[in-house]
Amino acid sequence: MNEIDMNLSSPLSVEKLAEELHVSQTHLNRLFKSATGYTAGKYIRDRRMETALHLLKHTTMPIKQIAYHVGIPDTQHFNKLIRQYYDSPPTQLRRSLDH
């Protein structure tokens, strides 16, 4: 979990993480699920979205830069994920957090 949090802006994948930890993807997911209740992939996505929400709420960082900072350099994909997680596009979400 620390490895993910420290490298959130990097292109993380369950496969790469498992290789770095010298375990299978299945074993890594099993360990994650027992520790967090989530698979490693879901944990990565959730941490990215939580960090993005924090940055939208507490900074004036451009949305494109936030997307890059959380490891999603494709702004369209970032916008889609934000909508899925928070039911609003990033610009509207940022405005609603200002009030």
N, C-alpha and C positions, 0 to 999 in steps of 0.2 A: 504494500500500500504506500509506503514511503517512496519507493522507486517511482511509482506512478505520479504521486503528488509532486515530486521533485522534477519530473520530466514531462509535465503535462503539455508543454508546447511542442514537444518532439512527436514525430509520427509513431505513436505507440500502437502496438497490436498485441493480442494475447499470444500469438505465435512467437513474436520477438521476445516478449517478456518471459515466456516459458523457456525459450532457448537460453536466455541470460541467466535464469535461475536453475538451469539443468534439470528441468522436470518436463513432463508431457503437458500438453494443453489441458487434457482431461484432469490430470492431477492438480494442476494450478487452479482450474475452475472448481474442483472439489474443495480445495483448501480455502479458496475465496468464499465459496458458498457457506462453508461451515463457520467462517469467521465473520462474514458480513451479511449473509442471507442473499447475496447477489453473485452472479458470475463475474469474472474479471472484466469482461467486455462491458457489462452493464456498469460496473464500478467506474471504469474509465470514462464512459459517456456521462454518467451522473456527476463525476468530479469536474469534468469539462463544463457542463451546464451550470453547476453551482458556482464555479469560478467566473464564468461569463456573466451570470446574474449579479454577482458581487461587483464585478468591474463596471457593468452597466449602471448599477445603483450608486457606486461610490467614486467613479472617475468620470472624466470627460473624454476619455480615450475613444478615438473613432472606432466604430463598429468593426471595420475591416481589421484594425489592429487588435481588437479584442479577439476576433475569430482566429487570427494568426497566433495570438498569445496562448490560446487554449488548444492549439494543435489542429485547427480546422481552417486551413488557408483558403479554402473555397468558400467565399462569402455567401453564395447562394445556398450551399449545403448547410452552412452555419445558420442562416436565417430559417431554413426549413426545420432544423433541429430545435432552435429556440421556440418556434411556433408549436412544435409537437410537445415540448416540455411545459411551456408556460401559456399556451393558447393565445399568444400575441407575437407580432413581429418585434424585433429588437428595438426599433425606433419608438414604437408605441409603448413598449414595456418600459423603456428608459423615461419617456415622458410621464407615464403613470407613476413611476417611482419618485419623480421630482415633486409630486403633489402630496 
